[in-house]
Each structure stands twice: as structure tokens, then as C-alpha cells.
Amino acid sequence: MRRLPADGVVLAGGESRRFGGDKALYVWEGRTLLERAVASLEAVTGRVWLAGRDRPRYDFVGLPTLDDAVEGGGPLAPVVAALRLGRPVLVLAVDLFPVFPEDWEALYRASLAYGASCVAGEPPQPLVGVYHPACLPVAEEELHGRRRLMAMVERVPAALVALGHRLVNANTLGALPGCK
């Protein structure tokens, strides 16, 4: 798989209230959810950033950290911070998987066709997506307004790409296959 000319951002800043503990550190099938997200992005891009509140707890993955553009801005804040670096951004939340290299390739190719953004769909999942610097003005507006990543996606040219497989959304421990 070729390296995509983009940076990766792992979103690990959620509070994990419904999960019952820090989901980024949850070990499932031999790896933490954080390690799974990092591996997904490292397979396709040369630089991966970590965005999250409890960074010292995540030092074991060895990633540089990305400060939120605005405190309390939810997942939109690190996306804005990454877009300010001037490169396309592959965004992946720790609780969404699997995202394979061919998924990133399909998302990236579709994003080029639209020139702005592309998210995994049906239904739309903005926490698995590719965002281009062209999104930055709208992202900045939303960050100082509704603070919702999906609100930004709804305002920019965007494509929804069906991945051909179901994403696990591990908001709760019971959402993980084999866990109750």
C-alpha cells in the first residue's frame, strides 16, 4: 500500500462514560483500541498525531501530540488543529474499527474528487474521514459556533464512501464482538 500524502490523527479524547473506563486503553484481542487506531493510520501515512486529554497515559504508542485548537471543542478541535498544518488529514477515533489500508485509499481518492472532505458512510461517520485544508474556514466557523464535526461536514463538499464492511463503534463494552 502506498503512503498517502496526508497526516493521521488518532482521536483519543473522549470521556468513555458509557464504556465504563478509558476505551483507548482497553485491550481487545491482544491490542489496545489505541494501538489498533495507530496501526491503521501508520499503515498509510508517514506522520500520525495523537489528540487526547490523558496523553501521559498514552505515551507507550510513541506519537507526537496535537493540542486542540480550542479547549472543549470536542473532536472538531483537533481536526482544526491538524488542518492548520496545511495537509490533508485522516481522522480516526479509537473506538471505530476496523479501517483497513484499502478503506483509507478509497476515502482519500473520493476526497480528491470532491476536493474537501470524505467520510465513511452509511450512515455518515465523521470520525472516520479525510479532511482537506479547504475545509479549514468552515471548520473554524463551526469550532466557534456549534462545535460539531458533522456540522462542518454538512457545510463543505463531501462524499460518503461505503467501506464494504461494518464498522464497530465501541461506545460501550458490549459493542465489542464477543464482549457482554
N, C-alpha and C positions, 0 to 999 in steps of 0.2 A: 504494500500500500504506500502510495506517495505521501509525502508530508504536505499538508495544506498550508498555504501562506496566511496563517491566522494564529492567534493566541488562544489558548484554552483557559477557561475559568471554571473552577470547581466551587459550587455554592454549598458551603457547609455552615451557614449561619442561622439556620432555623432553630427554634426553641425546643423542638421534639416533644412537645407536651403530650400529644396523642400517642406517641411511640412509647413513652414511659422511660426514656433515658436518651443519651446522646446517640442518635441513629448513625452519625458519621463513624462512631467507634464500634458499632455493633458488628460482630463477626458472624458472617453468614457464609456457609460453605467454604470455610478456611481463610477468608479475607474480610477486612472491614469494608463497609459500604464506601468509606472514603477511598480506600485503596482501589476499589473497583472503578470509581469515577476517575481517579487519577490515571489508571491504566488505560481506560477508554480514550481519554484525551491525549495521553502521551503516545499512543499508537499512531496518531495522525498529525500531531503538531509538535514543533520544536520547543515551545515555551508554554508552560502551564502555570497558572496563578491559583492561589488558594484565597478564597474570600470567606471569612467566618469570624465569629466572635471569640471563640475559645482557641485561638491559634497556638498557644504553647502546648496544648493537648494534642495538636496535630503535627507537631514538629517531625515526627517519625517518617512522614512522607517526603520531607526534604524540599518542599516547594517554597518559592518566594511568595510573599503575601501581598494582597492588594487591599488598600484601605478603601472603605466605602466613600463614595462621593459626598454623601450626606448621612449623618448618623440617623438611624431609624428609618431608612428608606427602603427596607425590605430587599428583595432580590434585584430590584431595579438599580439600587445604589452601586453595587459592584459592577454591574453591566455598564453603567455610565462611566465609572472609573476606568474600566478596561477600554471602552470606546475612545476615551480621551487620549489613549496611547496611539491612536491613528491606524490601527489594524483591524481587520475583521476579527470577531470573537466567537468562539464556540463555547456555548454555555451549557453546563450540566450540573444539575442538583444531585447531591449524594444519594437521594432516595429514589432516583429514577434509573432503571436499568432493565435489560441490557441495551447498550448503544454500541453497536459494532463499527469497525472502520468503514465498512461499506455504507452504513447509515450516515456517518459524518460526510462521506463523499457525496452521497445523494443530496443531503441537506445543503452542502456547500455549492454544488452545481446548480441546484434550484435557486439558491440565494443570488448567484451571479446573474441568472436570468432576470430576477426582479431588481437586483441592484441595491437592496436594502436589508431585508431580513427573511428568514425562513425558519419555521418551527415545525417540530414533529406534530403530526395531526392524525387524526380524527379520534377523539376531539382534540382541539389545539392544546399543545403543551409547551408553553413558552420557556419552561426551564430545561428543555432540550431544544436548542436552537442555534442558529448562526445569525449574527447581527453585524452589519457593516457600519463603518463610520458615518455613512449618510444618515443613519438613524439618530445620530447624536443630538441634533437640535430638538427633535420631538422627545427623545428620551430625557433631555434636560428639563423640558417643559413639564413632562409628566412627573419627574422627580420632585419638582417644586409644586406640584398640584396633587393629583390623586395618588401618586406613588405606587402605581401598579404597572408591572411589566406588560401584562396583557393589554392594558390601555394603550401603551406605546405601540404594540404590535398591531392593534386595530387601526392606528393612525398612519402607519407607513406602508409602502408597497410590501406585501408579504405573501409568501407562498406557504401552503400547508403540504407537508410531504408525509404520506403514509409509509411507515417503515416496513411493512410486511410482516411484522410480529408485534405482539402486545408488550407494552412497557409495564413493568412492575412499578407501582407507585407506593413505596413503603412508608405511608403516613402512620401506619400502626404496625405493631409486630405481627399481627395476624395477616397482614397483606403480603408478607414474605411467604413464598411457596414452602410448604412443609412446617410452617410455624402456626401456632394457635394462640 
